[in-house]
Amino acid sequence: MTPIDKFLPFIVPYADSVPDHVAKQATIKAANKFCTQTLIWQEEFPVVVAHPSDYIRAPIPDWASIVKYMYVSYNGLKLNSTTRDAVLSANSIDAGLLEGTPQVYYQASEDSIRLIPYPEEHGKVRMVIALAPSLRSDKVPSILFDRYFEAITNGALADIKQIQGQSYSDPQAAIIYKELFAQGVREAKNEAVRTLGRNAGRVNFQRIL
């Protein structure tokens, strides 16, 4: 983990008189956006106990938020992803009454999933989840500073310079920094394809913590 403060010496000098709290918020926004678009931060949770007829919550860090469930299995059986609406429309009976060996899952809330059919007994769920630092966080996974430092600082400066009516406002520079950030996102995706054989639209497991 790397504190947001570590980015500031590379951001504040390029934004005239920007307050530290504004720079910090812009940095965490850039980090959140970068992780959301690249799926670069992924964590594996190999043993999460599934209780009968209960929602399943991943023990993610309290400073992170879930972007996407990349992989879910129940007792070794890979489950397919679906939606709550699809479950409700596909069954003539209440999905809550379906019990048995789970075949699919849907995201029930920001931090939980539901297995369908509901498991009748305790089981083991393995999950790989793409995460992003929450907008309230004061730290980010270290890989963002160690490998994607330029993209994050460019994203932060784009956000700072598009703020209107301040000494550091600069709409034209904001456009340039925004494109540099987008370029960093593209390069991170391309790197994943080259080095790990990932599909451009799907970034597989990479442990960060």
C-alpha positions in Angstrom: 0.0 0.0 0.0 1.2 3.5 -0.8 -0.2 6.7 0.9 -1.8 9.3 -1.4 0.6 11.9 0.0 3.5 10.2 -1.9 2.0 11.5 -5.2 1.7 15.1 -4.1 5.3 16.3 -4.8 4.7 15.3 -8.4 1.4 17.1 -8.7 1.3 20.2 -6.6 4.2 22.0 -8.3 2.3 21.7 -11.6 -0.9 23.2 -10.3 -0.4 26.7 -9.0 -1.4 27.0 -5.3 -3.6 24.0 -5.3 -4.5 23.0 -1.7 -3.2 19.6 -0.6 -6.7 18.3 0.1 -7.8 19.1 -3.5 -4.7 17.4 -4.9 -5.4 14.3 -2.7 -9.0 14.0 -3.8 -8.0 14.4 -7.4 -5.3 11.7 -7.0 -7.7 9.1 -5.4 -10.3 9.9 -8.1 -7.7 9.2 -10.8 -6.6 6.0 -9.0 -10.2 4.8 -8.7 -10.9 5.5 -12.4 -7.6 3.8 -13.5 -8.4 0.6 -11.6 -12.0 0.7 -12.8 -11.1 1.0 -16.5 -8.1 -1.4 -16.5 -9.2 -4.0 -13.9 -5.5 -4.0 -12.9 -6.0 -4.5 -9.2 -7.4 -8.0 -8.5 -7.4 -10.0 -5.4 -8.2 -13.7 -4.8 -10.2 -14.9 -1.9 -9.7 -18.7 -2.0 -11.9 -19.8 0.9 -15.0 -17.9 1.7 -17.6 -20.0 3.6 -21.0 -20.0 2.0 -23.8 -20.4 4.6 -27.1 -22.0 3.4 -29.5 -19.4 2.0 -27.2 -16.5 2.9 -25.5 -13.7 0.9 -21.8 -14.0 0.4 -19.5 -11.1 1.2 -15.9 -10.9 0.2 -13.5 -9.8 2.9 -12.1 -6.9 0.9 -10.0 -4.1 2.5 -12.2 -1.4 4.0 -10.5 1.2 1.8 -11.4 -0.6 -1.4 -14.6 -1.0 -3.5 -15.6 -3.8 -5.8 -15.4 -3.1 -9.5 -16.2 -6.6 -10.9 -16.4 -10.2 -9.9 -13.9 -11.9 -12.3 -14.3 -15.5 -11.1 -16.6 -17.3 -8.7 -16.7 -21.0 -7.9 -18.6 -23.1 -5.4 -16.9 -26.2 -4.0 -14.7 -26.2 -7.1 -17.5 -25.7 -9.6 -17.2 -22.5 -11.7 -20.3 -20.4 -11.5 -21.6 -18.2 -14.4 -22.5 -14.6 -13.8 -26.1 -13.4 -14.2 -28.3 -10.6 -13.0 -31.1 -10.4 -10.4 -33.6 -9.5 -13.2 -32.5 -12.5 -15.3 -33.0 -14.8 -12.3 -36.5 -13.4 -11.6 -37.6 -13.6 -15.2 -36.3 -17.1 -15.9 -38.0 -18.8 -13.0 -41.7 -19.4 -12.6 -41.3 -19.8 -8.9 -39.7 -17.6 -6.3 -35.9 -17.9 -6.7 -35.7 -17.8 -2.9 -37.3 -21.2 -2.9 -34.7 -22.8 -5.2 -32.2 -24.9 -3.3 -29.5 -27.2 -4.5 -26.0 -27.0 -6.0 -25.4 -23.4 -7.1 -25.0 -22.9 -10.9 -24.9 -19.1 -11.2 -24.5 -16.0 -9.1 -25.5 -12.4 -9.3 -24.3 -9.3 -7.5 -26.9 -8.5 -4.9 -25.3 -5.4 -3.5 -22.1 -3.4 -3.7 -20.2 -5.9 -1.7 -22.2 -9.2 -1.8 -23.3 -11.9 -4.2 -26.1 -14.4 -4.2 -25.8 -18.0 -5.4 -28.6 -19.6 -7.4 -29.9 -22.1 -6.5 -29.3 -21.4 -2.8 -26.8 -23.9 -1.3 -28.5 -26.3 1.1 -25.4 -26.8 3.2 -22.2 -25.0 4.0 -19.7 -24.8 1.1 -16.5 -23.1 0.0 -16.6 -20.2 -2.4 -13.5 -19.0 -4.3 -13.6 -15.5 -5.7 -11.3 -13.3 -7.8 -12.4 -9.7 -7.6 -11.3 -6.6 -9.4 -11.0 -3.7 -6.9 -10.5 0.0 -6.9 -9.5 2.3 -4.0 -12.6 3.9 -2.6 -13.0 7.7 -3.0 -12.6 8.0 0.8 -9.3 6.2 0.9 -6.0 7.8 1.8 -3.9 5.0 0.2 -3.7 3.0 -3.0 -2.2 -0.4 -4.0 1.6 0.1 -4.4 1.5 -1.0 -8.0 -0.2 2.3 -8.9 2.8 4.2 -7.7 5.5 1.8 -8.7 4.3 1.1 -12.3 1.5 3.5 -13.2 2.7 6.6 -11.5 2.6 8.8 -14.6 -1.0 7.8 -15.5 -2.2 8.5 -12.0 -0.5 12.0 -11.8 -1.8 12.9 -15.3 -5.3 11.9 -14.3 -5.1 13.9 -11.1 -3.8 17.0 -12.9 -6.6 16.7 -15.5 -9.1 16.8 -12.7 -7.4 19.7 -10.9 -7.0 21.9 -13.9 -10.6 21.5 -15.1 -11.8 23.1 -11.8 -13.1 26.6 -12.7 -12.3 29.9 -11.2 -9.0 29.0 -9.4 -5.4 30.0 -9.9 -4.6 26.5 -11.1 -7.5 26.4 -13.6 -6.4 25.6 -17.1 -9.0 24.0 -19.4 -6.6 23.5 -22.3 -4.0 21.8 -20.1 -6.8 19.7 -18.6 -7.6 18.3 -22.0 -3.9 17.3 -22.6 -3.6 15.7 -19.2 -6.9 13.8 -19.8 -5.5 12.4 -23.0 -2.3 11.4 -21.3 -4.3 9.6 -18.7 -6.3 7.8 -21.3 -3.1 6.8 -23.0 -1.8 5.4 -19.7 -5.0 3.3 -19.4 -4.5 1.9 -22.9 -0.9 1.1 -22.3 -1.8 -0.8 -19.1 -4.4 -2.8 -20.9 -1.9 -3.6 -23.8 0.8 -4.5 -21.3 -1.6 -7.0 -19.7 -2.3 -8.6 -23.1 1.4 -8.8 -24.0 2.7 -10.1 -20.7 -0.1 -12.2 -19.3 -2.0 -13.2 -22.4 -5.2 -11.5 -21.2 -8.0 -10.5 -23.5 -8.3 -6.8 -24.1 -11.7 -6.7 -22.5 -10.9 -9.0 -19.6 -8.0 -8.6 -17.2 -7.3 -11.8 -15.2 -6.1 -12.3 -11.7 -3.2 -10.3 -10.5 -2.5 -10.2 -6.8 -1.5 -6.7 -5.5 -1.6 -6.8 -1.7 
